[in-house]
Structures are given as C-alpha cells and as structure tokens.
Amino acid sequence: MPGAGRAAGVRRLRPQPSEEPPAQEEDQDLLLAAAYVSDAQYNRNVPFETSPRAIRLYYFYNHWTMQVAIYFFICVDLSLALFEEPALFPLPFLATSIAEVLCLTAFFGRLVHFAKVTPQMVFWKDMKNICIMVTIVLTLIDLIIYGSLEAVNIHSVRWSRALRPVFLINFPESRQIRRTFRSIRNTLPDILYVFLLFMFSVLIFSLMALKLFGDRGLQTVEGLPYFTNILEIAFELYVLVTTANSPDVMMPAYNFNWWYSLYFITYIIINTYIFMSVFLAVVYNNYRKHLKNEIRKLAYLKRHKMIEAFNILKVKVGTEFVVTEARWKRLARIVMPHISSPHLELLLRISDEGQKGHVDKMNFLRLADLLNIQVVTINIKRHPLEEWMPRVYQSSASLLVQRMVRHRIFVWVYDVIILINAIFIALDEKNPFISYAEWLFLSLYIIEILLKLYTYEPRAYFGKKQFWNWFDTLIIMAALVATVANTTIQSARKYNSQQILDIVLILRILRLLRIIVSIQRFRLIVTTLINIGPTILTFGGLVLVVYYVFAIIGMEAFHGKVRSFDPNFTTPDALVCGNPALKDSAFARDRYCKNNFNDLASSFVVLMELTVVNQWHVLAGGFALVTHQAAKLYFISFHVVVVILIVNIFIAFILEAFFVAYSLEKSEVETAIEKKIQELGVGIQEEEMQDGKLVDNMDAKDSGFSGDDGDNKRKALKGLYFRIASKKYRTVDALLQQMFESEIAPEDEGPSLDEILNFSPGDIYPKNPNFENSA
C-alpha cells in the first residue's frame, strides 16, 4: 500500500524549519509528495513503492504518452476483428496475427512496468493483473491452435477474440469503466430476484395461453398454428413485454373473441408497466447506493493521500506543523509543470491567507482541489485597429458601431434573422426568390462576423473556449464556399452537383443551432449535457465492451447464414437472403438481408437494432430459422444484458446526473478562489466571456501581476485578470465527491487505508445527510 516502504507512513519530525534536509533527500521527498498529490488530484488508487527508482518509474507509468500508447494498442487489438474472417476488409491471417502479437507484447510490457512500481504482494493479489496475464496466455494458445489448423486447411473458431475487451477493462487507466461494471455486478443479486419473479410471471401467462388458445385451431397470418408450443408462447410473450410484436401477437385471439383481449391487456399491465418499472426502481436504488459507496472511498482515499504528502513535507513552526512556501511552490510546480506564475501566486495567496510564509495542514489538504479547478489567466489587450489607426477606431461613428454590436438588441435581431432563415430553408429550393434570399441571409451572417471582429479583439473572439464563435465562422465560411461552388457548377454545366447541394443544405440547417446560445434555458440544458458528457463516454465504453463480445459470438455463430443482395435484385436467391430456410418468413419479406453477422460493422448495426427493440423478434426468428431455435437465447440474453440492465443503469445515471448538476452550488474551494480573485481586483465573471458579452479584449498569457488596480486596468486595456472556468468541466463524480468532502471536518483524518478499501454500502462514516439525500 502507499507509504508501506516508510514504516506505515511514520517519518522523523523536523523540530525547526531551519533544519533542512540535504538537497537530494529534499528532491526525493518532493517527488514522493507530488506523486501522492497527483494521485489525489486524479483520483488514482495505485499502491506504489516509495523507493526513488520506483517513484520515477511511477511518474513514467502515469505519463500521458504511455497512456496514449496503451490505448492505441487496445484500439488496434479491438479493430483487428475488422480484418479477420469474417472480415469487412480481409487481410491474411499472418498479418493480423503479427499485429495481435505486437499488441499482446505491449500489454505485457505495460503489466511488467506496473509490477515494477507496485509491491509484489499487492500486484499478485490484484485480480486485474491476473485477468490480463491469463487473457494473454489464452490468446497466444488460441492463435497457435488456429494457425496450425489453418495451415492444414481446417477451419476452427477464434474464441479468444471475445476476450479482447478484458484489456480495455482491466488496465488501471480504465478505472471508470471498471466502476461501472462493479455497479452492474453489485446490482445483479437484487435484480436477479426481480428477474426470476418476472420470468415466473411470463411462464404462468404462457401456461394460461396454452390452455386458452392451444386447442381452438387458431392460426397466425402466415397460416401457422397459434400458441400450441409452450416455448414459442414463452418467447412471443417475452417479446410482447418489449411491445415489439404488439398488437400482431394478440390479433388471432382477438379476432376469435373480443374477451380474449383482456388476457393480453392484463399481461401488458403486469409485465410491461409494473415489472419493467420495478426493474428501473431496483437498478436506480442499487446504483445510488453503490455510487455513494464509491464516492465515499474516493473522498477518503484522496484525504489519505494528501495527509501522506503533508507528513512528508511538514516542518514544525512554533506549536504546529506546516509546509514552507518554497516547498509548497516546488511541489505545485512538480504536480502541474505548466502552471503559470500568476496562477501559482494566486493559489499561494489562497493557501497562505496571512502571508506567513508557510501553509498549514488544513489549507495544504485543499491543494489537489485547487489544482483541479480551472482558473483562466487573461491578459487585457488592445484591438489591432486601435493601435494602427486610433483616431478612426475611437471616432464617434466607430464607437457607435461598437456599442450597437455589444448591445443585447444586436443578438435579438440576428435571432429573428435565424428564425426567418429557418422558414426559408423549409420552402422550395427551386423557387428563384428562395435562392436569392439565401444569398441575402449568407451576406447578413458574414456582416455579423465582420462587425464582431471589428468590435472584439480577434484573438479573444477566436479564443480556445469560444466554441460558438468558431462554430459560427466555420459554418458560414463553409456555406459560402459550397454555395459559390454549387452556383458555378450550375451555371457552367446547367445542372446541380448533388453532393455539393447536399452539403449546402446541411450547412444551412446547422446554422439554426446558433439559437441555442441565445436562449438561457436551452443553454442551461446543453451545459448540463456537456457537464455529464465525460461520464456518458464511460457508458459508451461499457456498451462497446458488451457489443464487441456479442458481435464476436454472433459472427462465429451466424456468419454466412444470411447474405445481402442489391435491393433491385429479384432472383429467387435474393428473395430469401441467400438461404432457402428463410422462404416465406417475415425476415425475408421485410428484406432484412443486410441485417447479418458477416462482419464486425454489420454485427454492430444488428445489435443497435436489437437495442432499439423494434422488430427484434423478426431478427431473432430469422436467425433461428437458418440455425436452430436455440439461437433465440442469444437475442434474449442480449436484451436482458443491454436493454434491461445497462440501459436502466444509464437512465439511473442520467437522472442522478441531472439532479446533482441542477442542485449543487460552487464548492468551498471555488468560492475561496473567486473571493481571492475579487479581493485582488483581478476578476472577470464567466458571463462576461459569453458570445456578445466580451466587455474587454482578452488573451490568455503568462505574466506577473502588473498595471494599475481596479477599474483603471480596464480603462487602460491592460493588466492581468482571472476567472473560474466554466462548470461544464466538472464531472458528476467530482460534484458528488465535492458534496461528501464538504461534510468531512478539516481535522478529520478519516479511517485507516484498509477500512477505506473495505467500505460496504451499509457503512456510514460519517453520517452525511446532504450526501445521503443526493446520492
């Protein structure tokens, strides 16, 4: 565990600040403390050795280039399925096997690197490492067996391909995906009982259907016996829960007797509405419970690491232990090498409020949070036109134009123009009046951009955070180029280029997205969506893993069973998707031939269609006809795992994310930073950075505190300013962790490391009413 090499974290105490250790030991202490602070900053929980060599290896292990490299090899390993049989882009087996061996070598090298920085006992007890090693060995065995059989023209199954997502899940960089899988694993015991009760209900209704309809000689639209086989009945009723076969499945009985509709209505109410709602409730309740446990662990691990860092660097001043200003600055520089000098000075003034030359323990524990909050350093700069021709730029006419552009009415006018443009887009493009009007709208948008560039400093207008300004300009410029190209081709060759015309139409429609910025409620919703975006990507990784495993299994089981043909083909083979077993089936009648498992891309499309659940029983029935009725279990399993489990967890996450994003205010650390910024008189509000509200011309720059104080800086258009970056960069996990940490007393060092790692959802330490209510 961290600090194990230092006798359980016990260090000799330095009685006086003047007793400085030798330079080499000082550097080692700073590197070790910085490693703890960095882990706390990024919520890493990697136990590492504390020897100088291990610490340097740990820094190299966490370097962004190493993480990019491992993700690159993971992507290459997963994408090999595109080139292996059945392949979208076929490559020889030798080429794909060499690529896979290279990926396995990279994975093994990463694992060895991890073993060098981790205590041996911890490394061998970690199941993630065991899973990676076992997967590497099994993959090599499968490669050797498959290659040997291919050499003698014997086709076999590449079963190890389904294990490739193990590498994506189990490397330390994928801790977010692992947490999601843990949530699923922890939810399974509770949801299992609900699922068994649900299946029991389906079975009871299946037996009732067999007795009610089995002996009445009813037939389906295809002329097949209606509800005479218990397994077929169970499958059809399971599909009915998803409403994919409603009302088709009940029509034979309904046509026979009106009263039989009551049977299906009762079934839908109980199983579709009640049981599916219970599934969501159980998943949501367990998700919240285990999320709370995860966040509690993260909060206390973070506090534990910051205390370790403080204990390494502390010296005694009077009656208390502190960290000197020089050490604090060096530590911050190591943790965040690219931090600007003004930013560092600002954080120091927050941490050392009394300007005593040292940072006490309570303020030191906030360092990771301070470094996590994005503070933008802004340097006020003059507009180039003001420097080149100041008299013209400062003339009364010029100032009037600038005031007009800054005024809210200017934004409203262009909102109205966008809405009118939307009406014209919906009208007939072939009308000459509409075509000329498009040139008018395009001219108005170009004038808007030129006026804004005249009013606002160009480097500020196209700053890194000015997404909508970039979006507007690129869309308008692209629309101008495409419209000119389309008009030129039309006049020269007397016809339209359809591809260019399509681009023009799409660009015109995309311009309507600008209206989102102008409406506060729209912007709030979009900001919340962006806020939860990073964690949504975690669920994207989870879905990718599940899709990949099911796609590999589907390709091995169903590839070549269904073939796609050109839609215009009417040959007998094309009408049955290349398989006579599909003759007269709903699969063939609906021309679902492209819905097959003949390559990875097609498999993903089929799985997406199954996730939507509409007509999924037709797909399942088609593949059951070309293989065996047991193939339906594959499709039912996918529905249970993805639609019932993962989609419900995703809904639970979205609900929780919106509740948290709407309810939480600024953290204590953010408030402290903003307060200090305002005290220093160098603050710019986030609202002033919005499009149309750039009160000054600003450019990020690393420079010291300079210039006049207060309003004189703005009047002179020079000087240094700060602002808190947008809230959209705060993830939901960070928001919940912030809420829990706010309830921990500054002097509370929390439970021991072993107790933290063994937290269970039932443990409440401490009792946190705010956190309990929100998570």
Steps between C-alpha positions, in 0.01 A plus 500: 500500500619861459754592758575136589868557434502777761402296803128552466535867417698593819774755430749678719377844600712807437488712817597832338442639150867587472597130509473431127589155368771451240409608148473145364269385780298819457448420131397144579253619762349747255467234230329261740267768636420613145410142408249489785354841408474401134320178595260700717446750218405232246339256747756229427520210741823329398715370789863569411841444654659810652862435401654770274518262201141383544375859527669598172357189333158594638525848347593343168213252537251787540646711219244588236711346222488160670125524545449603137721211389306239697167632372640493147589131533161425658327666202719309254426172681124561496499616137670179381151347479441724195779320314457143623259251348213576474656832399382836377852561360663155471869464581715185509501314830875556529458878492226511765680248722823705491303812592331316787831366632639857496196618699541216751868593536404860575243383756755274665756783507247729666425229755872453575538875540210498747663213691819706535323781685260291711586286804512135396237385749259768378571421134428127530186555707353735241256303282534755219861397446410130512223552243739677261764227530249218456347673197845544339578130550160383371527727195845363413374141538200576278724667239731197488214249475306702240814563292597133507155390386487765227834372369335162427179666367287420804271785603458558871357764733704799627336491844764723664383804302209540741758548780660811344286749699667361815799724421277806470334425834790393719782747440514768774421773245147358459395538862175679401387204287594260781292702744202469267549125478522488878167683516349236273654217699376645829154554354465145366404324828204732559386513140530121467206441735285748309599336172415152629162625618448663160588176316266310732223741401578447129491122551164515682350709220652261244326202660176696510536584129568137413179392672293790370605499133690176433198280415288753310662448160605864465761599242737792453503721190766268350265203544698344787341351814434763764633452855537121492864474619589609852851621402365701206234650725759598763715667233209690347383620841855607591508700176162650590659650813713710265183585294689403183231256384197691627218479395588231241546227759150539645303550176413129432352469852342846486338423164365175642347655812507858628533385863842345435643853469465527879762226539758701300407830665550344844832349391631834363397692814670251733816420307565801275400783729531363854796262471704723266442793738611283792815410303581869460424570867723216623783593266476868592489432874801267486689730266460789745600283794818369338586835344485650848740232622740563209498875559562450872803288419633759256455783749682323784775364274558854379519631857733211591742581216506871578578424865786272386638784286471746789678264740791471256552876459395639839728694731423634845445872545416591856238252615365389162627310200497683168647488147728785407409730211808396299416131529133563423593684179744230391239233573235679294748542214577126499133401509401753231814592302320736261329712764551870438681718752196723564278193548748352747523832686120517520477146647774582752314810617191284552695232691706745706238759582701666776812530280697316771740329260356153559184292439323327789357149483137600436592715200755247372231231479316719248792508255366219277163678477667832425697347215189327366302823464571657166600864546540690175775762493394790279703791372306803381624609156415777259327443169753507211297772323528718809878473485523551123247786461390616846318813378275307263434216747419744782287730284135557593373294204730211587401506866133503399553186290679330790220589743243364256684168463538465879134578562258216570269621222771409246477139616120506489498635145715215380287249691201625299705477179586137583133415558399664170783310331357176645166574329672559167700177534173307529369655174560375146867542406418513127312829537734780374382734778603247766837453331567877499384528861765245602769733368347780709510292818856391428602864453337599830688225687832609347427861599431381856837326524684802356328736745593278796862477383498879471365537856684220681869422491539212245715280725238532776213438258669180379626395843528137607174510696297695242343189342194672357707772333707234325185308414330805348800602293580153368137429409457833321831475313430139398148595388642789295757278326245223435235744370748671267623159374143378442402822315813483284437138401133570434575795271783324316342157448130578534448251780548474875770296668288292740785443747579872527130582518460255789791666683347844449164387638659337805709809574192721477319282752800493735491880517173467690691352796617853582161566654603273791749760622244777514237324712603463865302182566642333191851595604441363851388162365787482251749595772365225724530249216858611439563476873400135512659428161828350629316249716262418215812396309563250780169336418603517136803290592278259692262462203799454267625212715160327504439563129845369411457175693153436355620598150786248513267227624244593233760489221621159606143365526321669208749624240417388149151384600340814354631682193414847376415585139434815303145623578415484128585131473192278463668162458364216717823498698477873572137470614601258778825681597709216358349237731197283404412459868376861498239437229162658591646636827443853630879546489509444123176688427630810676828474301716489813787341307751772599429426866762229533811401694732472199745762634555713809333815363184313394492325837507833684211627286294191586577540871396865483170393346456246778564776757217706350288176532263585215458186282773321694288185509507493117881507507510230768252285309696533176830388650321221688365372166846486340662333803293361789217625722749513787657800321221710650679469835780715354256781424317466832834514685596815315167660586536413869859625526472816291137617508394388848829542686734747328234735360332519841834578666556766235157651577583492872826680431331767286241561772766529769720718281225750430396513867859568608581746220188703575526495878867553585646844549865597482738305722672659797829499311347670193342760727836564668671546163234737373511698825876540477477599132250773587707616800798545270281694256589275209169321440294453187166321527430198281194676358724774361673239287181393322454577134365852467615596851876531458532823694874518433746352253668210675780258430648227723856580593754411769618819665530638849268729691545839335323818403259720695240376744124463458320674217810683381625173354196462282512862394860458394415166336795328658575291806445148631159345576372163616171315487370156599457284191153383400322247723461272202845355570388357836395138476213354698740289707695813588180680601388216726848467647503872568168465685630217717833672574321814616361298792843371613654714771842643401665334800337162430763264359236235433522124544808294421589405142384140551165618634458736205566227245253268675210745519163343430180681400366450852791682664427861581814687600413770584122536484451750220141627459566710188690224327246237602219703346676572172684173450 
